[in-house]
Amino acid sequence: MQPVTNNALSHTLRKILLVQLSLVLITATILTLVKGHEFFMATLYGGAVIMASTIYFGWRLKIATEATDKTPSVNSVELFKGIFIRFLMVIGLLALGLGWLKLQPAGVLSGFIAAQLAYWFSRSSYGVTRRK
């Protein structure tokens, strides 16, 4: 029973990442044409922050849903640990991009928002695909 769940989780994660990448590239291209080339890297960075957090939380969700005794269950401690670390990771990476790397704030936030919109466009949530 677990391999089916992991396959569904992997499929959903790949789908979300593909939509995130597509939206970020479209946003980066548009901003580059409208605002200039300095927005390209900033937009890619903002999108990469969310993509990295998606990959990390997908991995933590896989760990949280793996059952040692082969019964369907969720390890709540691992799940909340993943949520908390993901939150800190996003804050740290945004601070790095805006502070130390001095990227264009509007570009970083545009990429960040575009990647976040992918959850809505992919019509799925972490590991659970909605029924039609």
Secondary structure, DSSP 8 states (H G I E B T S, - for coil): -HHHHHHHHHHHHHHHHHHHHHHHHHHHHHHHHHH-THHHHHHHHHHHHHHHHHHHHHHHHHHHH--TTSS----HHHHHHHHHHHHHHHHHHHHIIIIIS---HHHHHHHHHHHHHHHHHTTEETTEE---
